[in-house]
Amino acid sequence: MPDIMTQICESLEESVVQDQSVPRNIRKAASEAIEHLKNKSQSRKVRAHSATEILDEISNDPNMPMHTRTIIWQVLTELERIED
């Protein structure tokens, strides 16, 4: 079974970054969050927190499609559960 961090990255990549109906700034923020999650030089908790800050900032963007907002909220919930 894949690691939760890997699952989150895949979810963001498939559902947000590759979705052309999502505004560019939101796709860019999701890509940045993925980069933070993949940064193995930091602890899992730090990576999760960095990604959470980025995603939380865009989660209320009025231009975000509702299906994308739902995915972002689900990812944020999973990130909050991550411990070292």
C-alpha contacts under 8 A as a table, 3 or more apart, distances in Angstrom:
res1	aa1	res2	aa2	distance
2	P	6	T	6.27
2	P	7	Q	6.48
3	D	6	T	5.21
3	D	7	Q	6.35
4	I	7	Q	4.96
4	I	8	I	6.12
5	M	8	I	5.12
5	M	9	C	6.22
5	M	37	L	6.62
5	M	38	K	7.90
6	T	9	C	5.11
6	T	10	E	6.16
7	Q	10	E	5.12
7	Q	11	S	6.08
8	I	11	S	5.07
8	I	12	L	6.17
8	I	75	V	6.38
8	I	78	E	7.88
9	C	12	L	5.21
9	C	13	E	6.01
9	C	34	I	5.48
9	C	37	L	7.27
10	E	13	E	5.03
10	E	14	E	5.98
11	S	14	E	5.36
11	S	15	S	5.72
11	S	16	V	7.71
12	L	15	S	5.38
12	L	16	V	5.21
12	L	17	V	6.37
12	L	30	A	6.36
12	L	31	S	7.85
12	L	34	I	7.42
12	L	71	I	7.84
12	L	72	I	7.89
12	L	75	V	7.96
13	E	16	V	5.76
13	E	17	V	4.83
13	E	18	Q	6.12
13	E	30	A	7.59
13	E	31	S	7.35
13	E	34	I	7.84
14	E	17	V	6.33
14	E	18	Q	5.55
14	E	19	D	7.24
15	S	18	Q	6.45
15	S	19	D	6.08
15	S	68	T	7.21
15	S	71	I	7.51
16	V	19	D	5.24
16	V	22	V	6.65
16	V	26	I	7.80
16	V	27	R	5.87
16	V	30	A	6.86
16	V	68	T	6.48
17	V	20	Q	7.79
17	V	22	V	7.83
17	V	27	R	4.58
17	V	28	K	7.23
17	V	30	A	6.36
17	V	31	S	6.50
18	Q	27	R	7.72
19	D	22	V	5.71
19	D	27	R	8.00
20	Q	23	P	7.39
21	S	65	P	7.84
22	V	26	I	6.69
22	V	27	R	6.55
22	V	64	M	6.53
22	V	65	P	6.60
22	V	68	T	7.41
23	P	26	I	5.53
23	P	27	R	6.47
23	P	63	N	7.08
23	P	64	M	6.85
24	R	27	R	5.07
24	R	28	K	6.04
25	N	28	K	5.04
25	N	29	A	6.20
26	I	29	A	5.07
26	I	30	A	6.21
26	I	58	I	6.65
26	I	64	M	7.40
27	R	30	A	5.09
27	R	31	S	6.23
28	K	31	S	5.05
28	K	32	E	6.27
29	A	32	E	5.02
29	A	33	A	6.20
29	A	54	I	6.40
29	A	55	L	6.87
29	A	58	I	7.47
30	A	33	A	5.01
30	A	34	I	6.26
30	A	54	I	7.77
30	A	55	L	6.86
31	S	34	I	5.05
31	S	35	E	6.31
32	E	35	E	5.05
32	E	36	H	6.39
32	E	51	A	7.64
32	E	54	I	7.63
33	A	36	H	5.16
33	A	37	L	6.26
33	A	50	S	7.21
33	A	51	A	4.37
33	A	52	T	7.59
33	A	54	I	6.24
33	A	55	L	6.97
34	I	37	L	5.02
34	I	38	K	6.21
34	I	51	A	7.19
35	E	38	K	5.21
35	E	39	N	6.30
36	H	39	N	5.23
36	H	47	R	5.47
36	H	48	A	7.71
36	H	50	S	6.41
36	H	51	A	5.99
37	L	40	K	7.83
37	L	44	R	7.74
37	L	47	R	5.01
37	L	48	A	6.27
37	L	50	S	7.91
37	L	51	A	6.51
38	K	47	R	7.73
39	N	42	Q	6.20
39	N	47	R	6.98
40	K	43	S	7.14
42	Q	46	V	6.21
42	Q	47	R	6.28
43	S	46	V	5.29
43	S	47	R	6.26
43	S	84	D	6.41
44	R	47	R	5.15
44	R	48	A	6.05
44	R	82	I	7.10
44	R	83	E	6.65
44	R	84	D	5.29
45	K	48	A	5.11
45	K	49	H	6.09
45	K	82	I	6.20
45	K	83	E	5.40
45	K	84	D	5.35
46	V	49	H	5.05
46	V	50	S	6.13
47	R	50	S	5.19
47	R	51	A	6.24
48	A	51	A	5.22
48	A	52	T	6.00
48	A	79	L	5.53
48	A	80	E	7.48
48	A	82	I	6.81
49	H	52	T	4.94
49	H	53	E	6.23
49	H	79	L	7.50
49	H	80	E	7.94
50	S	53	E	5.32
50	S	54	I	6.60
51	A	54	I	5.25
51	A	55	L	6.17
52	T	55	L	5.18
52	T	56	D	5.72
52	T	76	L	6.12
52	T	79	L	6.70
52	T	80	E	7.88
53	E	56	D	5.20
53	E	57	E	6.19
54	I	57	E	5.34
54	I	58	I	6.78
55	L	58	I	5.34
55	L	59	S	5.93
55	L	72	I	6.84
55	L	76	L	7.29
56	D	59	S	5.06
56	D	60	N	7.70
56	D	76	L	7.48
57	E	60	N	7.13
58	I	61	D	5.29
59	S	64	M	7.87
59	S	69	R	6.23
59	S	72	I	6.61
59	S	73	W	7.36
60	N	64	M	7.70
60	N	69	R	7.89
61	D	64	M	5.58
64	M	68	T	6.52
64	M	69	R	6.37
65	P	68	T	5.34
65	P	69	R	6.36
66	M	69	R	4.99
66	M	70	T	6.26
67	H	70	T	5.20
67	H	71	I	6.49
68	T	71	I	5.09
68	T	72	I	6.20
69	R	72	I	5.03
69	R	73	W	6.16
70	T	73	W	5.15
70	T	74	Q	6.22
71	I	74	Q	5.04
71	I	75	V	6.16
72	I	75	V	5.08
72	I	76	L	6.11
73	W	76	L	5.02
73	W	77	T	6.23
74	Q	77	T	5.14
74	Q	78	E	6.41
75	V	78	E	5.10
75	V	79	L	6.11
76	L	79	L	5.00
76	L	80	E	6.25
77	T	80	E	5.32
77	T	81	R	6.85
78	E	81	R	5.37
78	E	82	I	6.96
79	L	82	I	5.42
